[in-house]
Amino acid sequence: MGITIAKKPELDVNGERWVHFQVTKEGAAVKCEAGENTAAILVGSIANPIYKSHQALINRHLAAINQQAGIGTSGFSLSAIPDVEIETDDDLFIELAAKHLIKDWKGIDVEDKPGVPAPYSPELCIQLIKQLNGVYFLALRTATDIAVRSEEKAQETAKKPSPPTSGGATGRAKRTKKPAGSANA
């Protein structure tokens, strides 16, 4: 046979994982282990069919706006675009993540009620992401890891023994003699 059709890797479409993070002095959200002064988000899979469907709708919506404005053509001009506010792709993708990737949270409160856990809602999540955009990227990385089951694969790999080697020592290679008559001796 000239071509073999391989099976697609099985994606985890329904997996979820809690991810802890803390805010650095610079104001960035960074993944960490659970502890005092940390928060956590429950993240779902990026392979979820509803997430993928809504992402495709957003992409088509943005493409239609770009086409109407003539973006990518020689006729594109900012002066031809009416003075109306058009949602940004950032806003749409943040809303998508808040609605379909981030499912819940722990250790998060609101300014009006400090110390009182705020119940999760996509609207509050959007505010959190706009305040700490690292939460968005943390959710995307985690959602992708869930889909491809990267943690499970890493654990399986860690359990497997290393392949045998030829037994040679590692390190710098020994210099070899060139055969007689070699041009660069």
Contacts in CASP RR format, 6 or more apart in sequence:
PFRMAT RR
TARGET T0000
AUTHOR 0000-0000-0000
METHOD contacts of the structure
MODEL  1
MGITIAKKPELDVNGERWVHFQVTKEGAAVKCEAGENTAAILVGSIANPI
YKSHQALINRHLAAINQQAGIGTSGFSLSAIPDVEIETDDDLFIELAAKH
LIKDWKGIDVEDKPGVPAPYSPELCIQLIKQLNGVYFLALRTATDIAVRS
EEKAQETAKKPSPPTSGGATGRAKRTKKPAGSANA
9 148 0 8 1.000
10 149 0 8 1.000
11 45 0 8 1.000
11 47 0 8 1.000
11 147 0 8 1.000
11 148 0 8 1.000
11 149 0 8 1.000
12 45 0 8 1.000
12 47 0 8 1.000
12 146 0 8 1.000
12 147 0 8 1.000
12 148 0 8 1.000
12 149 0 8 1.000
13 45 0 8 1.000
13 47 0 8 1.000
13 48 0 8 1.000
13 49 0 8 1.000
13 147 0 8 1.000
14 45 0 8 1.000
14 48 0 8 1.000
15 44 0 8 1.000
15 45 0 8 1.000
15 146 0 8 1.000
16 42 0 8 1.000
16 43 0 8 1.000
16 44 0 8 1.000
16 45 0 8 1.000
16 103 0 8 1.000
16 146 0 8 1.000
17 42 0 8 1.000
17 43 0 8 1.000
17 44 0 8 1.000
17 142 0 8 1.000
17 145 0 8 1.000
17 146 0 8 1.000
17 151 0 8 1.000
18 40 0 8 1.000
18 41 0 8 1.000
18 42 0 8 1.000
18 43 0 8 1.000
18 106 0 8 1.000
19 31 0 8 1.000
19 40 0 8 1.000
19 41 0 8 1.000
19 43 0 8 1.000
19 138 0 8 1.000
19 139 0 8 1.000
19 142 0 8 1.000
20 31 0 8 1.000
20 32 0 8 1.000
20 33 0 8 1.000
20 34 0 8 1.000
20 35 0 8 1.000
20 38 0 8 1.000
20 39 0 8 1.000
20 40 0 8 1.000
21 29 0 8 1.000
21 30 0 8 1.000
21 31 0 8 1.000
21 32 0 8 1.000
21 38 0 8 1.000
21 39 0 8 1.000
21 40 0 8 1.000
21 41 0 8 1.000
21 135 0 8 1.000
21 138 0 8 1.000
22 29 0 8 1.000
22 30 0 8 1.000
22 32 0 8 1.000
22 37 0 8 1.000
22 38 0 8 1.000
22 39 0 8 1.000
23 29 0 8 1.000
23 30 0 8 1.000
23 132 0 8 1.000
24 30 0 8 1.000
27 132 0 8 1.000
28 132 0 8 1.000
28 134 0 8 1.000
29 132 0 8 1.000
29 133 0 8 1.000
29 134 0 8 1.000
29 135 0 8 1.000
29 138 0 8 1.000
31 138 0 8 1.000
32 38 0 8 1.000
34 40 0 8 1.000
38 107 0 8 1.000
39 105 0 8 1.000
39 106 0 8 1.000
39 107 0 8 1.000
39 108 0 8 1.000
40 105 0 8 1.000
40 106 0 8 1.000
40 107 0 8 1.000
41 102 0 8 1.000
41 104 0 8 1.000
41 105 0 8 1.000
41 135 0 8 1.000
41 138 0 8 1.000
41 139 0 8 1.000
42 102 0 8 1.000
42 103 0 8 1.000
42 104 0 8 1.000
42 105 0 8 1.000
43 101 0 8 1.000
43 102 0 8 1.000
43 103 0 8 1.000
43 139 0 8 1.000
43 142 0 8 1.000
43 143 0 8 1.000
43 146 0 8 1.000
44 100 0 8 1.000
44 101 0 8 1.000
44 102 0 8 1.000
44 103 0 8 1.000
44 142 0 8 1.000
44 143 0 8 1.000
44 146 0 8 1.000
45 51 0 8 1.000
45 143 0 8 1.000
45 146 0 8 1.000
45 147 0 8 1.000
46 52 0 8 1.000
46 101 0 8 1.000
46 140 0 8 1.000
46 143 0 8 1.000
46 144 0 8 1.000
46 146 0 8 1.000
46 147 0 8 1.000
47 146 0 8 1.000
47 147 0 8 1.000
48 100 0 8 1.000
50 100 0 8 1.000
51 96 0 8 1.000
51 100 0 8 1.000
51 101 0 8 1.000
51 143 0 8 1.000
54 96 0 8 1.000
54 99 0 8 1.000
54 100 0 8 1.000
55 93 0 8 1.000
55 96 0 8 1.000
58 89 0 8 1.000
58 92 0 8 1.000
58 93 0 8 1.000
58 96 0 8 1.000
61 92 0 8 1.000
62 89 0 8 1.000
62 92 0 8 1.000
65 86 0 8 1.000
66 72 0 8 1.000
69 76 0 8 1.000
69 80 0 8 1.000
69 81 0 8 1.000
70 76 0 8 1.000
93 136 0 8 1.000
94 126 0 8 1.000
94 129 0 8 1.000
94 130 0 8 1.000
94 136 0 8 1.000
95 122 0 8 1.000
95 126 0 8 1.000
97 125 0 8 1.000
97 129 0 8 1.000
97 136 0 8 1.000
97 139 0 8 1.000
97 140 0 8 1.000
98 122 0 8 1.000
98 123 0 8 1.000
98 125 0 8 1.000
98 126 0 8 1.000
98 129 0 8 1.000
99 122 0 8 1.000
101 139 0 8 1.000
101 140 0 8 1.000
101 143 0 8 1.000
102 120 0 8 1.000
102 125 0 8 1.000
102 135 0 8 1.000
102 139 0 8 1.000
103 120 0 8 1.000
104 120 0 8 1.000
105 118 0 8 1.000
105 120 0 8 1.000
105 125 0 8 1.000
105 128 0 8 1.000
106 117 0 8 1.000
107 117 0 8 1.000
108 117 0 8 1.000
108 118 0 8 1.000
108 124 0 8 1.000
108 128 0 8 1.000
109 115 0 8 1.000
109 116 0 8 1.000
109 117 0 8 1.000
109 118 0 8 1.000
110 116 0 8 1.000
110 118 0 8 1.000
110 124 0 8 1.000
118 124 0 8 1.000
128 135 0 8 1.000
129 135 0 8 1.000
129 136 0 8 1.000
145 151 0 8 1.000
178 184 0 8 1.000
178 185 0 8 1.000
END
